[in-house]
Amino acid sequence: MHEPSIDSETVWSVSELNREVRACLEANFGAIWVRGEVSNLRVQPSGHSYFTLKDAESQIRAVLFRGDAIRMETLPKEGEQFAVYGDLTVYEPRGEYQIRARHLLAIGAGRLHREFEQLKRKLNEEGLFDPDKKQPIPELSHRVAIVTSPTGAAFQDFISILRRRDWRGEVLLFGAKVQGTEAPSEILSALRAAENFPKVDLIVMGRGGGSTEDLWAFNDETLVRAVAACPIPVISAVGHQIDFVLTDFTADFRAETPSAAAERISSSFLRQRERLSLLGKSLKDATNERLDGLRAKLDLSEARIKSVSPKSLIESAYQRLDDLQDRLSYVTKEQFGRLAMQLESFGQRLEGSSLKRTLERGFVFMRDEEGKSVSSKSDLEPDQSVTATFADGDASLRVES
């Protein structure tokens, strides 16, 4: 096969090609009316609005600039049908063709929104949303099944939060497409598989945020009924906080996001773990208190036993004997001391009244020839010899008269 020579034809740059295509579109179509459902609406801080206009088979991007929007009475609304009047053009940096909206005409609620409300009303009338039919979410789940896309960020966020909060349990992933025509049947199959897996305590169904079309699989009637009939508690965690799908109403608990579902599961676990920790501490404290009481009683019993033992009685007798001996020694010493003092006083008194002391005071002791004391002058006779005892000696005297 002969390859064309690069020199034999013009080589376009991407910018030149996009510019040429834009010129062709604008020249051949001009201003037109296009009807479709608004989705993926995004309003920028600048005031410009970007959205997709779609029908059952195709879609086209649209832009409504702020200068055109301020002149309109009706602005685009997510999920509603509009007839859009504007110019076809190409956004050259991305090579995307779009319609620049100059005027919008609302032509009724969008098909998807109508289908959602009709099915919601039907299921509600059947009682599938009845709160009395909902099962309680286990406070302590050991095995959790999650039905979601294995490659989606929702699953990674779910696991990350459980790990960060130190949740202790087992997570089983049942993978399924969560967007597109095949999604409802795959989600349903994954749900059935999770139901039949042994010892599953809780099932979480979820995906990240998206447009109404992206989340539409969770509005499938068969799937919604299967969630309502599931014998295992189910948490519906689809989209973001403002997103609602029908599985949210039939599930046993609605989490705003998959991350919120992980926080709900781990919060219950953390509360139970804290409760167990407090119970363990209380049990330990009660045990220690009881042991301390028993130990005190044991010490008291031991002391009582010792107090009546022969050894203790003998030791007590020895101690009493020592005490009596000390007291006797004290009393004896005190009595002897007092007696000595009395004897000393008596001796002093005796000494003070002795013959020697009396003689020293000037008295004389007289005796007759026979040595008998002469105590009266009537005992004396003239010419009688007597002996007078003075303090410094004796003297012989003769009585004259």
C-alpha positions as CSV (number, residue, x, y, z in Angstrom):
1,M,0.0,0.0,0.0
2,H,1.4,3.4,-1.0
3,E,1.6,5.9,1.8
4,P,0.7,9.5,0.8
5,S,3.6,11.9,0.8
6,I,3.5,14.7,3.4
7,D,4.6,17.1,0.7
8,S,1.8,16.3,-1.6
9,E,-1.0,17.8,0.5
10,T,-1.6,20.5,3.1
11,V,-1.0,19.6,6.8
12,W,-3.4,21.3,9.2
13,S,-2.6,22.3,12.7
14,V,-5.2,21.4,15.3
15,S,-6.0,25.1,15.9
16,E,-6.5,25.7,12.1
17,L,-8.8,22.7,11.8
18,N,-11.0,23.7,14.7
19,R,-11.1,27.3,13.4
20,E,-12.2,26.0,10.0
21,V,-14.9,23.7,11.5
22,R,-16.3,26.6,13.6
23,A,-16.5,28.8,10.5
24,C,-18.4,26.0,8.6
25,L,-20.9,25.5,11.5
26,E,-21.6,29.1,12.0
27,A,-22.0,29.8,8.3
28,N,-24.2,26.8,7.5
29,F,-26.5,26.7,10.6
30,G,-26.9,30.1,12.0
31,A,-29.4,30.5,14.8
32,I,-31.6,27.5,15.5
33,W,-34.0,26.1,18.2
34,V,-33.0,22.9,20.0
35,R,-35.2,21.0,22.5
36,G,-33.8,18.8,25.2
37,E,-33.4,18.1,29.0
38,V,-31.0,20.2,31.0
39,S,-28.4,18.2,33.0
40,N,-24.9,18.8,34.5
41,L,-25.8,22.4,35.1
42,R,-22.9,24.5,36.4
43,V,-23.2,28.2,37.2
44,Q,-19.8,29.9,37.6
45,P,-19.1,32.8,39.9
46,S,-18.7,34.9,36.8
47,G,-22.4,34.5,36.1
48,H,-21.9,32.2,33.0
49,S,-23.8,28.9,33.0
50,Y,-22.7,25.7,31.4
51,F,-25.0,22.7,30.9
52,T,-25.8,19.7,28.7
53,L,-28.9,19.5,26.5
54,K,-29.9,15.9,26.0
55,D,-32.6,13.6,24.8
56,A,-32.8,9.8,25.0
57,E,-30.0,9.1,22.5
58,S,-27.7,12.2,22.2
59,Q,-26.5,15.3,23.9
60,I,-24.9,18.7,23.1
61,R,-23.0,21.1,25.3
62,A,-24.5,24.5,25.8
63,V,-23.3,27.8,27.3
64,L,-25.3,30.8,28.5
65,F,-23.2,33.8,29.1
66,R,-24.0,36.3,31.8
67,G,-24.8,39.1,29.3
68,D,-27.6,37.0,27.8
69,A,-28.8,35.6,31.1
70,I,-29.6,38.9,32.7
71,R,-32.1,39.6,30.0
72,M,-34.0,36.3,30.5
73,E,-37.0,35.6,32.6
74,T,-36.4,31.9,32.6
75,L,-33.0,30.3,33.5
76,P,-32.0,26.7,33.0
77,K,-32.9,24.2,35.7
78,E,-31.5,20.8,36.3
79,G,-33.7,18.0,35.0
80,E,-36.2,20.2,33.2
81,Q,-37.0,20.3,29.5
82,F,-36.2,23.5,27.6
83,A,-36.3,24.8,24.0
84,V,-33.0,26.6,23.5
85,Y,-32.5,29.3,20.8
86,G,-29.0,30.1,19.9
87,D,-26.0,29.8,17.6
88,L,-23.9,26.6,16.9
89,T,-20.2,27.2,17.4
90,V,-17.0,25.4,18.3
91,Y,-15.1,25.9,21.5
92,E,-11.7,25.8,19.8
93,P,-9.3,25.0,22.8
94,R,-11.1,21.6,23.4
95,G,-12.5,21.0,19.9
96,E,-16.0,20.7,21.2
97,Y,-19.0,22.0,19.4
98,Q,-21.8,23.7,21.4
99,I,-24.7,25.9,21.2
100,R,-24.5,29.5,22.6
101,A,-27.9,30.1,24.1
102,R,-29.6,33.4,23.4
103,H,-33.1,32.5,24.7
104,L,-34.7,29.7,26.7
105,L,-38.2,28.5,26.8
106,A,-39.3,26.0,29.5
107,I,-41.5,23.2,28.0
108,G,-42.2,21.1,31.2
109,A,-40.4,18.9,33.7
110,G,-37.7,16.6,32.5
111,R,-38.5,13.0,31.7
112,L,-36.1,11.6,34.3
113,H,-37.5,13.9,36.9
114,R,-41.1,12.8,36.0
115,E,-40.1,9.1,36.1
116,F,-38.4,9.6,39.5
117,E,-41.4,11.3,41.1
118,Q,-43.9,8.8,39.6
119,L,-42.0,5.7,40.9
120,K,-41.3,7.4,44.2
121,R,-45.0,8.1,44.7
122,K,-45.9,4.5,43.7
123,L,-43.4,2.9,46.1
124,N,-44.5,5.2,48.9
125,E,-48.1,4.2,48.4
126,E,-47.1,0.6,48.7
127,G,-45.5,1.3,52.0
128,L,-41.9,0.6,51.0
129,F,-40.7,3.8,52.7
130,D,-42.5,3.0,56.0
131,P,-40.0,3.7,58.9
132,D,-41.5,0.7,60.8
133,K,-40.2,-1.6,58.2
134,K,-36.6,-0.5,58.5
135,Q,-34.0,-2.6,60.3
136,P,-31.7,-1.1,62.9
137,I,-28.1,-0.7,61.9
138,P,-25.8,-2.9,64.0
139,E,-23.9,-1.0,66.6
140,L,-20.9,-3.4,66.2
141,S,-20.5,-4.8,62.6
142,H,-17.8,-7.4,62.2
143,R,-18.3,-8.1,58.5
144,V,-19.4,-5.3,56.2
145,A,-20.2,-5.8,52.4
146,I,-19.9,-2.8,50.1
147,V,-21.5,-2.8,46.7
148,T,-19.8,-0.2,44.5
149,S,-17.3,0.2,41.6
150,P,-13.9,-1.3,42.5
151,T,-12.1,1.5,40.7
152,G,-14.1,4.4,42.0
153,A,-12.9,6.9,44.5
154,A,-15.9,6.2,46.7
155,F,-14.5,2.8,47.7
156,Q,-11.1,4.2,48.5
157,D,-12.6,7.0,50.6
158,F,-14.7,4.4,52.5
159,I,-11.7,2.2,53.3
160,S,-9.5,5.2,54.2
161,I,-11.9,6.5,56.8
162,L,-12.3,3.1,58.4
163,R,-8.5,2.7,58.7
164,R,-8.0,6.2,59.9
165,R,-10.5,5.6,62.7
166,D,-8.9,2.3,63.6
167,W,-12.1,0.3,62.9
168,R,-11.6,-3.4,63.5
169,G,-13.6,-5.6,61.2
170,E,-13.8,-7.2,57.7
171,V,-14.8,-5.4,54.5
172,L,-16.0,-7.4,51.5
173,L,-16.1,-5.7,48.1
174,F,-18.8,-6.8,45.7
175,G,-17.9,-4.9,42.5
176,A,-20.4,-3.6,40.0
177,K,-20.8,-0.8,37.5
178,V,-22.6,2.1,39.1
179,Q,-23.3,4.1,35.9
180,G,-24.8,3.2,32.5
181,T,-27.4,0.8,31.1
182,E,-25.7,-2.3,32.6
183,A,-25.4,-0.8,36.1
184,P,-28.8,-1.7,37.6
185,S,-28.5,-5.4,36.8
186,E,-24.8,-5.6,38.0
187,I,-25.7,-3.7,41.3
188,L,-28.6,-6.1,41.8
189,S,-26.4,-9.2,41.2
190,A,-23.8,-7.8,43.7
191,L,-26.5,-7.1,46.2
192,R,-27.8,-10.7,45.9
193,A,-24.2,-12.1,46.3
194,A,-23.7,-10.0,49.4
195,E,-27.0,-11.2,50.9
196,N,-25.9,-14.8,50.4
197,F,-22.4,-14.4,51.7
198,P,-21.9,-16.0,55.2
199,K,-22.1,-13.8,58.3
200,V,-22.5,-10.4,56.7
201,D,-23.8,-7.9,59.3
202,L,-24.3,-4.9,57.1
203,I,-24.4,-4.0,53.4
204,V,-23.4,-0.6,52.0
205,M,-24.4,0.5,48.5
206,G,-22.8,3.6,47.1
207,R,-20.9,5.7,44.6
208,G,-19.6,9.2,44.4
209,G,-21.5,12.2,43.1
210,G,-22.6,12.9,39.6
211,S,-25.5,14.1,37.5
212,T,-29.0,12.8,37.6
213,E,-28.1,10.4,34.7
214,D,-25.0,9.2,36.5
215,L,-27.0,8.2,39.6
216,W,-30.0,6.9,37.7
217,A,-29.1,3.2,38.2
218,F,-30.0,3.6,41.9
219,N,-33.6,4.5,40.8
220,D,-34.2,1.2,39.1
221,E,-37.5,-0.2,40.4
222,T,-36.2,-3.8,40.6
223,L,-33.1,-2.7,42.5
224,V,-35.1,-0.5,44.8
225,R,-37.5,-3.3,45.7
226,A,-34.6,-5.7,46.3
227,V,-33.1,-3.2,48.8
228,A,-36.4,-3.0,50.6
229,A,-36.7,-6.8,50.8
230,C,-33.1,-7.4,51.8
231,P,-32.9,-9.4,55.1
232,I,-29.6,-7.7,56.0
233,P,-29.6,-4.0,57.0
234,V,-28.6,-1.8,54.1
235,I,-27.0,1.7,54.0
236,S,-27.6,3.7,50.8
237,A,-24.7,6.1,50.3
238,V,-25.1,7.5,46.8
239,G,-23.8,10.8,45.5
240,H,-23.4,13.9,47.6
241,Q,-25.5,15.6,50.4
242,I,-28.0,17.2,47.9
243,D,-28.4,14.0,45.8
244,F,-31.4,11.7,46.4
245,V,-32.1,8.4,44.8
246,L,-34.9,5.9,45.5
247,T,-32.6,3.4,47.3
248,D,-32.2,6.2,49.9
249,F,-35.8,5.8,50.8
250,T,-36.0,2.0,50.9
251,A,-32.7,1.4,52.6
252,D,-32.5,1.1,56.4
253,F,-30.3,4.1,56.6
254,R,-29.3,6.9,54.2
255,A,-25.8,8.2,54.4
256,E,-25.1,11.5,52.5
257,T,-21.9,10.0,51.0
258,P,-19.9,6.8,51.1
259,S,-17.5,8.6,53.5
260,A,-20.4,9.4,55.8
261,A,-21.4,5.7,55.8
262,A,-17.9,4.8,56.9
263,E,-18.1,7.4,59.7
264,R,-21.5,6.0,60.8
265,I,-20.1,2.5,61.0
266,S,-16.8,3.4,62.7
267,S,-18.6,5.8,65.1
268,S,-20.7,2.9,66.5
269,F,-17.6,0.9,66.8
270,L,-15.7,3.6,68.6
271,R,-18.7,4.2,71.0
272,Q,-18.7,0.4,71.8
273,R,-15.0,0.3,72.3
274,E,-15.1,3.3,74.6
275,R,-18.0,1.7,76.5
276,L,-16.0,-1.6,76.8
277,S,-13.0,0.3,78.0
278,L,-15.0,2.0,80.7
279,L,-16.6,-1.3,81.7
280,G,-13.1,-2.9,81.9
281,K,-11.8,0.0,84.0
282,S,-14.8,-0.2,86.3
283,L,-14.4,-4.0,86.6
284,K,-10.7,-3.6,87.4
285,D,-11.4,-0.9,90.0
286,A,-14.2,-3.0,91.6
287,T,-11.9,-6.1,91.6
288,N,-9.0,-4.1,93.2
289,E,-11.4,-2.6,95.8
290,R,-12.7,-6.1,96.6
291,L,-9.2,-7.5,96.8
292,D,-8.2,-4.6,99.1
293,G,-11.1,-5.3,101.4
294,L,-10.4,-9.0,101.5
295,R,-6.7,-8.2,102.1
296,A,-7.6,-6.0,105.0
297,K,-9.9,-8.7,106.5
298,L,-7.1,-11.2,106.1
299,D,-4.6,-9.0,107.8
300,L,-7.1,-8.4,110.7
301,S,-7.8,-12.2,110.9
302,E,-4.1,-12.8,110.9
303,A,-3.6,-10.3,113.7
304,R,-6.3,-11.9,115.7
305,I,-4.9,-15.4,115.2
306,K,-1.5,-14.1,116.3
307,S,-3.0,-12.4,119.3
308,V,-4.3,-15.7,120.7
309,S,-1.4,-18.0,119.7
310,P,0.8,-19.5,122.4
311,K,3.8,-17.6,121.2
312,S,1.9,-14.4,121.3
313,L,0.5,-15.2,124.8
314,I,4.0,-16.0,126.1
315,E,5.4,-12.8,124.5
316,S,2.6,-10.8,126.0
317,A,3.3,-12.5,129.4
318,Y,7.0,-11.6,129.0
319,Q,6.1,-8.1,128.2
320,R,3.8,-7.8,131.2
321,L,6.5,-9.3,133.4
322,D,9.1,-6.8,132.1
323,D,6.6,-4.1,132.7
324,L,5.9,-5.3,136.3
325,Q,9.6,-5.6,136.9
326,D,10.2,-2.0,135.6
327,R,7.4,-0.8,137.8
328,L,8.7,-2.7,140.9
329,S,12.2,-1.4,140.2
330,Y,10.8,2.1,140.0
331,V,8.7,1.7,143.2
332,T,11.6,0.1,145.1
333,K,14.0,2.8,144.0
334,E,11.5,5.5,144.9
335,Q,10.8,3.9,148.3
336,F,14.4,3.4,149.1
337,G,15.2,6.9,148.1
338,R,12.4,8.2,150.3
339,L,13.6,5.9,153.2
340,A,17.2,7.1,152.9
341,M,16.1,10.7,153.0
342,Q,14.1,9.9,156.1
343,L,17.1,8.1,157.7
344,E,19.3,11.0,156.8
345,S,16.9,13.4,158.4
346,F,16.5,11.2,161.4
347,G,20.3,10.9,161.7
348,Q,20.7,14.6,161.5
349,R,18.1,15.0,164.2
350,L,19.8,12.3,166.3
351,E,23.1,13.9,165.8
352,G,21.6,17.3,166.7
353,S,20.4,15.9,170.0
354,S,23.5,13.9,170.9
355,L,25.6,14.4,174.2
356,K,28.5,15.8,172.3
357,R,26.3,18.4,170.6
358,T,24.6,19.2,173.9
359,L,28.0,19.6,175.7
360,E,29.1,21.8,172.8
361,R,26.2,24.1,173.6
362,G,27.6,24.6,177.1
363,F,25.9,21.9,179.0
364,V,27.7,19.5,181.5
365,F,27.2,15.9,182.1
366,M,27.8,14.8,185.7
367,R,28.3,11.4,187.2
368,D,28.8,10.1,190.8
369,E,31.5,7.8,192.0
370,E,29.6,4.8,190.6
371,G,29.3,6.5,187.2
372,K,25.6,7.1,187.5
373,S,24.3,10.4,186.0
374,V,23.4,13.1,188.4
375,S,20.4,14.8,187.1
376,S,19.3,16.7,190.2
377,K,21.1,18.6,193.1
378,S,19.2,16.4,195.6
379,D,21.3,13.6,194.4
380,L,24.4,15.3,195.7
381,E,25.9,15.2,199.2
382,P,28.5,17.4,200.8
383,D,32.1,16.3,200.3
384,Q,30.9,14.0,197.5
385,S,33.2,13.5,194.6
386,V,31.6,13.8,191.1
387,T,32.9,13.8,187.6
388,A,31.8,16.6,185.3
389,T,32.0,15.9,181.5
390,F,32.6,19.0,179.4
391,A,32.8,19.2,175.6
392,D,36.5,19.2,175.8
393,G,36.9,16.5,178.6
394,D,36.2,15.4,182.1
395,A,36.9,17.2,185.4
396,S,36.8,15.8,189.0
397,L,34.8,18.0,191.4
398,R,33.9,17.9,195.1
399,V,30.6,19.0,196.4
400,E,31.0,21.6,199.2
401,S,27.4,22.1,200.2
